[in-house]
Amino acid sequence: MSKDELLDKALKELVEVAFKDGVVDDAEWDMINQIEISLQVYADALDRALLDHVITREESAELENLRDKIMSDAKDVAGEDGVIDDEEKELLQTLTQILKKYRT
């Protein structure tokens, strides 16, 4: 599966979670958009790390830092209004599962 296909699949999972109740509010779209940008940055870093077919300790640390930043940024966006509602929590849980798939 290509990088673009993986990203599309991840975003589809997030949108499906957001649409569970039939409505995606602005906060959910903001989260999804922020996650999309962050996952693209992560995928690009992963591609660079895999160019030589070996992920060094430094590259592994960079990728771990990016995964942590993706989660932190998503939590920040979810909590911008002072409350992380159930749907936002579910989006964060889905993001956690997606990031586990990208572990090195």
Backbone bond lengths (Angstrom), bond angles and torsions (degrees), N, CA, C in turn:
res aa  C-N    CA-C-N  psi(-1)  N-CA   C-N-CA  omega(-1)  CA-C   N-CA-C  phi
1 M - - - 1.450 - - 1.532 108.19 -
2 S 1.316 116.44 133.71 1.460 120.67 -178.91 1.524 111.23 -75.17
3 K 1.330 114.54 164.72 1.468 120.40 177.65 1.526 110.74 -57.44
4 D 1.331 116.82 -43.83 1.464 120.36 -179.43 1.526 111.54 -63.88
5 E 1.331 116.65 -38.51 1.463 119.99 178.32 1.528 110.98 -66.10
6 L 1.339 116.49 -39.63 1.462 120.47 177.72 1.524 111.39 -64.03
7 L 1.327 115.94 -43.57 1.466 119.94 178.30 1.525 111.12 -63.86
8 D 1.329 116.04 -43.18 1.465 119.89 178.70 1.526 110.74 -61.07
9 K 1.332 116.49 -41.97 1.467 120.89 179.36 1.532 110.59 -63.61
10 A 1.323 116.48 -43.32 1.472 120.50 179.31 1.522 110.72 -62.13
11 L 1.309 116.80 -45.55 1.465 120.13 -179.54 1.527 111.26 -66.46
12 K 1.326 116.47 -36.63 1.464 119.90 177.54 1.530 109.74 -62.31
13 E 1.324 117.24 -42.39 1.463 120.56 177.61 1.525 110.71 -58.69
14 L 1.328 116.60 -44.55 1.461 120.70 -178.99 1.526 111.66 -65.28
15 V 1.317 116.89 -42.86 1.466 120.71 -179.70 1.531 110.23 -65.63
16 E 1.333 116.84 -39.23 1.468 119.68 177.86 1.532 110.99 -60.99
17 V 1.324 116.77 -41.32 1.459 120.56 177.64 1.523 109.76 -63.51
18 A 1.328 116.29 -45.17 1.464 120.04 -178.54 1.537 111.97 -64.27
19 F 1.334 116.93 -32.92 1.468 121.23 -177.48 1.524 113.08 -86.44
20 K 1.328 117.50 2.03 1.467 120.17 -177.86 1.520 112.88 -52.00
21 D 1.313 116.58 -39.53 1.460 120.43 -178.75 1.529 112.36 -91.72
22 G 1.330 116.61 5.14 1.460 120.89 178.49 1.515 114.67 86.65
23 V 1.334 117.10 -3.85 1.464 121.52 -177.96 1.521 108.92 -137.87
24 V 1.327 115.39 135.17 1.464 120.22 172.72 1.525 106.31 -114.55
25 D 1.335 115.78 113.66 1.459 118.61 -178.11 1.537 110.71 -83.10
26 D 1.320 115.39 173.16 1.464 120.49 -176.58 1.523 112.05 -59.13
27 A 1.322 117.72 -38.92 1.465 120.89 -179.13 1.528 110.81 -64.16
28 E 1.330 116.30 -39.28 1.470 119.80 178.49 1.524 110.89 -67.20
29 W 1.343 116.39 -41.82 1.473 119.13 177.44 1.521 110.31 -63.73
30 D 1.322 116.72 -40.81 1.466 119.83 177.65 1.519 110.73 -59.00
31 M 1.333 116.26 -43.72 1.468 120.61 178.50 1.524 110.80 -61.30
32 I 1.323 115.92 -48.69 1.469 120.40 -177.69 1.523 110.73 -62.15
33 N 1.323 117.34 -43.13 1.470 120.73 179.05 1.526 111.48 -63.43
34 Q 1.332 116.87 -42.95 1.463 120.84 179.06 1.521 110.11 -64.43
35 I 1.332 116.95 -42.47 1.466 121.25 179.41 1.522 110.38 -64.32
36 E 1.319 117.63 -40.73 1.468 121.14 179.04 1.529 111.00 -57.47
37 I 1.316 116.31 -47.29 1.469 120.95 179.72 1.526 110.02 -63.13
38 S 1.314 116.77 -44.79 1.464 121.39 -178.36 1.524 111.59 -65.37
39 L 1.331 117.40 -40.94 1.461 120.01 178.95 1.529 111.44 -66.25
40 Q 1.324 116.75 -33.08 1.469 119.86 176.68 1.528 110.11 -65.01
41 V 1.330 116.65 -43.98 1.465 121.08 177.50 1.523 109.78 -60.48
42 Y 1.343 116.38 -43.67 1.467 120.74 179.47 1.529 110.81 -63.39
43 A 1.327 117.09 -45.98 1.462 121.00 -179.33 1.525 111.09 -61.20
44 D 1.322 117.22 -39.11 1.470 120.70 177.26 1.530 110.95 -64.51
45 A 1.330 116.85 -41.60 1.470 120.55 178.22 1.522 110.35 -65.53
46 L 1.318 117.21 -38.79 1.460 121.20 178.03 1.527 110.75 -65.25
47 D 1.327 116.78 -41.69 1.467 120.60 176.36 1.531 111.04 -58.71
48 R 1.326 116.12 -45.59 1.473 119.80 179.50 1.527 110.61 -62.23
49 A 1.319 115.73 -41.18 1.469 119.97 -179.09 1.527 111.31 -65.44
50 L 1.300 117.28 -31.31 1.462 121.26 -176.51 1.527 114.31 -90.72
51 L 1.320 116.86 -0.06 1.462 119.70 -179.07 1.535 112.34 -54.62
52 D 1.320 116.57 -40.13 1.469 120.14 -179.31 1.533 111.78 -97.99
53 H 1.331 116.44 10.54 1.468 123.52 178.36 1.522 113.61 65.62
54 V 1.318 117.07 15.98 1.463 122.54 177.90 1.525 108.02 -136.89
55 I 1.333 115.68 130.78 1.457 119.19 175.33 1.525 107.32 -102.30
56 T 1.321 114.57 114.69 1.462 120.14 -179.00 1.524 110.15 -75.58
57 R 1.318 115.90 170.02 1.468 119.89 177.11 1.522 110.93 -59.94
58 E 1.324 115.64 -40.01 1.463 119.83 -179.86 1.526 110.93 -64.29
59 E 1.336 115.37 -43.93 1.463 119.28 179.30 1.525 110.55 -65.80
60 S 1.320 116.67 -40.35 1.458 120.95 177.69 1.526 110.94 -61.05
61 A 1.333 116.04 -42.35 1.466 120.72 178.68 1.527 110.32 -64.70
62 E 1.329 116.82 -41.47 1.465 120.59 178.42 1.525 110.61 -62.04
63 L 1.323 116.76 -43.21 1.457 120.88 -179.99 1.531 111.19 -65.75
64 E 1.326 116.80 -39.97 1.466 120.86 176.97 1.526 110.39 -62.87
65 N 1.328 116.34 -43.17 1.469 120.82 177.77 1.527 111.20 -61.64
66 L 1.322 116.68 -40.23 1.467 120.09 178.34 1.528 111.17 -65.56
67 R 1.340 117.35 -41.87 1.473 119.91 177.32 1.528 110.40 -61.05
68 D 1.335 116.01 -43.84 1.470 119.96 178.30 1.525 111.08 -61.23
69 K 1.335 116.20 -41.37 1.465 121.04 -179.88 1.525 110.91 -66.06
70 I 1.330 116.66 -39.20 1.463 120.01 178.46 1.528 109.93 -59.48
71 M 1.335 116.75 -46.50 1.466 120.33 179.23 1.525 111.34 -64.57
72 S 1.320 116.32 -45.06 1.459 120.98 -178.92 1.524 110.94 -61.14
73 D 1.331 116.24 -45.82 1.463 120.51 179.89 1.528 111.16 -63.74
74 A 1.334 116.43 -40.69 1.463 120.09 179.67 1.529 110.33 -64.31
75 K 1.332 116.67 -41.02 1.470 120.12 177.61 1.524 110.70 -64.23
76 D 1.335 116.44 -39.55 1.465 120.31 178.07 1.526 111.09 -61.41
77 V 1.335 116.43 -45.17 1.461 120.10 179.81 1.529 109.83 -65.00
78 A 1.331 116.69 -42.88 1.471 120.35 179.91 1.524 111.70 -61.85
79 G 1.327 116.97 -34.93 1.458 120.92 -176.59 1.507 115.10 -95.01
80 E 1.327 117.74 10.00 1.473 120.32 -178.40 1.520 113.05 -56.67
81 D 1.327 116.62 -33.32 1.460 119.85 -179.19 1.528 112.31 -89.33
82 G 1.332 116.00 6.78 1.458 120.45 178.19 1.513 114.53 89.31
83 V 1.335 116.52 -5.72 1.464 121.20 -178.62 1.525 109.26 -138.62
84 I 1.323 116.32 134.81 1.458 120.53 171.73 1.525 106.04 -104.70
85 D 1.348 115.04 106.12 1.464 119.06 -176.11 1.528 111.19 -78.29
86 D 1.322 116.07 176.81 1.466 121.01 -175.70 1.528 112.58 -61.03
87 E 1.318 117.23 -39.41 1.465 120.01 179.60 1.526 111.12 -67.02
88 E 1.319 116.33 -40.36 1.462 119.72 177.43 1.536 110.03 -65.53
89 K 1.324 116.59 -38.04 1.466 119.96 176.17 1.525 110.59 -61.73
90 E 1.323 115.81 -41.28 1.462 119.48 179.13 1.527 111.24 -66.38
91 L 1.333 116.83 -37.50 1.468 119.92 175.25 1.536 110.41 -63.00
92 L 1.318 116.53 -41.18 1.466 120.13 178.38 1.525 111.03 -64.76
93 Q 1.321 117.22 -39.13 1.466 120.40 177.54 1.529 110.86 -65.07
94 T 1.313 116.12 -40.91 1.468 120.24 177.71 1.518 110.04 -64.44
95 L 1.318 117.23 -41.73 1.462 121.00 177.30 1.529 110.51 -60.86
96 T 1.312 117.36 -40.98 1.463 121.14 177.72 1.524 110.12 -57.55
97 Q 1.327 116.65 -44.51 1.467 120.79 179.64 1.535 111.08 -65.58
98 I 1.310 116.35 -40.10 1.466 120.66 178.52 1.525 109.75 -62.12
99 L 1.319 117.16 -45.97 1.468 120.62 -178.58 1.514 111.89 -65.96
100 K 1.318 117.72 -30.49 1.471 120.12 176.29 1.524 110.87 -63.55
101 K 1.320 116.51 -32.55 1.471 120.87 178.75 1.525 110.90 -67.50
102 Y 1.334 116.59 -25.57 1.465 121.81 -177.60 1.512 113.39 -93.84
103 R 1.318 118.37 5.12 1.471 120.89 -177.85 1.513 110.29 -61.48
104 T 1.315 114.41 146.31 1.467 119.46 179.68 1.509 110.24 -105.35
